[in-house]
């Protein structure tokens, strides 16, 4: 499938990588695309490395496996780059998105010769300033939507707000701060 986008997420348990992958799948589904969003389960616990995946296509998706040659890799916790080869299999036509206050040029030094595009966003700072807690997944999700162009910003934010109405049904005070984080991420992602 030439029009399929494959994304691999790397994070730590409790950071919301799985949740972000599921929200991305939901947002793409709302545009009429075929989607997959799933985590790779193992002995996960708070702080342990976790992996999640997305496939997004205009055609029915017939493959059901982990993603070994992703178009995009999202790293929710920069420290994972010290222990994992996050660029393994990453297509050079794709892109790497890292949650980091560093510039893409500084990150490139840690990427083992990866030649593709690199983006950074300080999702931790955005989360602390909007949510008052270090939950970077909302900002990372918006940054992924911006660099992959799977959906237009305005439509994505509308879809996300609807998802948050359900997710935070019993915590409605969390909707607006998460929406602020999502909107800021579109402006603050750097290439």
C-alpha positions as CSV (number, residue, x, y, z in Angstrom):
1,X,0.0,0.0,0.0
2,X,1.7,3.1,-1.2
3,X,-0.6,5.5,0.7
4,X,-0.2,3.9,4.1
5,X,1.6,5.8,6.9
6,X,3.2,3.7,9.6
7,X,4.2,5.2,12.9
8,X,6.1,3.7,15.8
9,X,5.9,5.3,19.3
10,X,8.6,4.9,22.0
11,X,7.8,6.0,25.5
12,X,7.8,4.9,29.1
13,X,4.9,3.4,31.0
14,X,2.7,6.2,32.4
15,X,3.7,8.8,29.8
16,X,0.7,8.2,27.5
17,X,2.4,6.9,24.3
18,X,-0.3,4.2,24.0
19,X,-3.1,6.7,24.7
20,X,-1.6,9.1,22.1
21,X,-1.5,6.3,19.5
22,X,-5.1,5.4,20.2
23,X,-6.2,9.1,19.9
24,X,-4.3,9.4,16.6
25,X,-6.1,6.4,15.3
26,X,-9.4,7.8,16.4
27,X,-8.7,11.2,14.8
28,X,-7.7,9.6,11.5
29,X,-10.8,7.3,11.6
30,X,-13.0,10.4,11.9
31,X,-11.7,11.6,8.5
32,X,-12.7,8.3,6.9
33,X,-9.3,6.7,6.8
34,X,-8.6,3.0,7.7
35,X,-6.6,2.8,10.9
36,X,-4.8,0.6,13.3
37,X,-3.6,1.7,16.7
38,X,-2.1,-0.8,19.1
39,X,0.5,-1.2,21.8
40,X,3.2,-3.9,22.1
41,X,2.6,-5.6,25.4
42,X,5.3,-7.1,27.6
43,X,6.1,-6.7,31.2
44,X,5.1,-3.0,31.3
45,X,5.2,-1.1,34.5
46,X,5.4,2.6,35.4
47,X,8.6,3.9,33.8
48,X,9.4,0.8,31.8
49,X,9.9,1.3,28.0
50,X,6.8,0.8,26.0
51,X,6.1,0.7,22.2
52,X,2.9,1.6,20.4
53,X,2.0,1.6,16.7
54,X,-0.3,3.3,14.1
55,X,-1.1,2.5,10.6
56,X,-3.2,5.0,8.6
57,X,-4.4,4.4,5.1
58,X,-7.0,5.4,2.5
59,X,-7.4,1.7,1.7
60,X,-8.2,-1.2,3.8
61,X,-5.3,-2.4,5.9
62,X,-4.6,-6.1,5.5
63,X,-1.3,-6.4,7.5
64,X,-1.5,-7.2,11.2
65,X,1.9,-7.1,12.7
66,X,4.3,-4.8,14.6
67,X,5.9,-2.1,12.4
68,X,9.5,-2.8,11.6
69,X,10.1,-0.1,8.9
70,X,8.1,2.9,10.0
71,X,7.7,6.1,8.1
72,X,7.7,8.1,11.4
73,X,9.1,7.4,14.9
74,X,7.9,9.3,17.9
75,X,10.1,9.3,21.1
76,X,8.1,10.6,24.1
77,X,11.1,10.2,26.4
78,X,14.5,11.3,25.1
79,X,16.4,9.2,27.6
80,X,15.3,6.1,25.6
81,X,17.7,7.1,22.9
82,X,20.5,6.1,25.3
83,X,19.3,2.5,25.4
84,X,17.2,1.9,22.3
85,X,18.0,2.3,18.6
86,X,14.9,4.4,18.0
87,X,15.8,4.8,14.3
88,X,15.9,1.1,13.6
89,X,14.1,0.5,10.3
90,X,13.1,4.2,10.1
91,X,12.8,5.1,6.4
92,X,15.0,8.0,5.5
93,X,12.1,9.6,3.6
94,X,10.2,9.6,6.9
95,X,11.0,11.6,10.1
96,X,11.9,11.3,13.7
97,X,10.1,13.3,16.4
98,X,11.7,13.7,19.8
99,X,10.3,15.2,23.0
100,X,13.3,17.4,23.8
101,X,14.3,21.0,24.6
102,X,17.3,20.4,22.3
103,X,17.4,21.5,18.6
104,X,17.0,18.9,15.9
105,X,20.8,19.4,15.1
106,X,21.7,18.5,18.6
107,X,19.5,15.4,18.5
108,X,21.0,14.3,15.1
109,X,24.3,13.6,16.9
110,X,22.6,10.8,18.9
111,X,20.9,9.2,15.9
112,X,23.6,6.8,14.6
113,X,23.8,8.3,11.2
114,X,20.1,8.6,10.5
115,X,19.8,10.9,7.4
116,X,16.1,11.8,7.4
117,X,14.2,14.7,8.9
118,X,14.3,15.3,12.6
119,X,11.8,17.3,14.6
120,X,11.9,18.3,18.3
121,X,9.3,19.7,20.6
122,X,9.6,20.4,24.3
123,X,6.4,18.6,25.2
124,X,7.4,18.3,28.8
125,X,7.6,22.1,29.2
126,X,4.3,22.5,27.4
127,X,2.6,20.0,29.6
128,X,4.0,21.6,32.8
129,X,2.9,25.1,31.6
130,X,-0.6,24.0,30.5
131,X,-1.5,21.0,32.7
132,X,0.8,21.5,35.7
133,X,1.9,17.9,35.3
134,X,4.4,16.1,33.1
135,X,2.0,14.4,30.7
136,X,3.6,15.1,27.3
137,X,1.4,12.8,25.2
138,X,-1.1,15.5,24.1
139,X,1.7,17.7,22.7
140,X,3.4,14.8,21.0
141,X,0.1,13.8,19.4
142,X,-0.4,17.2,17.9
143,X,3.2,17.4,16.7
144,X,2.8,14.0,14.9
145,X,-0.4,15.3,13.2
146,X,1.5,18.4,12.1
147,X,4.5,16.5,10.6
148,X,2.6,13.7,9.0
149,X,-0.3,15.9,7.7
150,X,-2.8,13.0,8.4
151,X,-5.4,15.7,9.2
152,X,-5.7,19.5,9.1
153,X,-5.1,21.3,12.3
154,X,-8.6,22.7,12.8
155,X,-10.3,19.5,12.1
156,X,-7.9,17.5,14.3
157,X,-8.4,19.9,17.2
158,X,-12.2,19.6,16.9
159,X,-11.9,15.8,16.8
160,X,-9.5,15.8,19.8
161,X,-11.8,18.0,21.8
162,X,-14.7,15.5,21.2
163,X,-12.4,12.7,22.3
164,X,-11.5,14.6,25.5
165,X,-15.1,15.1,26.3
166,X,-15.5,11.3,26.6
167,X,-12.1,10.6,28.1
168,X,-12.4,13.3,30.8
169,X,-16.2,12.9,31.4
170,X,-15.5,12.8,35.1
171,X,-12.7,15.4,35.0
172,X,-14.0,18.2,32.7
173,X,-11.4,20.6,34.1
174,X,-8.8,18.6,32.2
175,X,-10.2,19.4,28.7
176,X,-9.2,23.0,28.3
177,X,-5.6,22.6,29.5
178,X,-5.1,19.6,27.2
179,X,-6.6,21.6,24.3
180,X,-4.1,24.4,25.0
181,X,-1.2,21.9,25.0
182,X,-2.5,20.5,21.7
183,X,-2.7,23.9,20.0
184,X,0.7,25.0,21.3
185,X,2.4,21.9,19.9
186,X,1.4,22.9,16.3
187,X,3.3,26.1,16.8
188,X,6.3,24.9,18.7
189,X,7.5,21.8,16.9
190,X,10.9,22.5,15.3
191,X,12.6,20.9,12.2
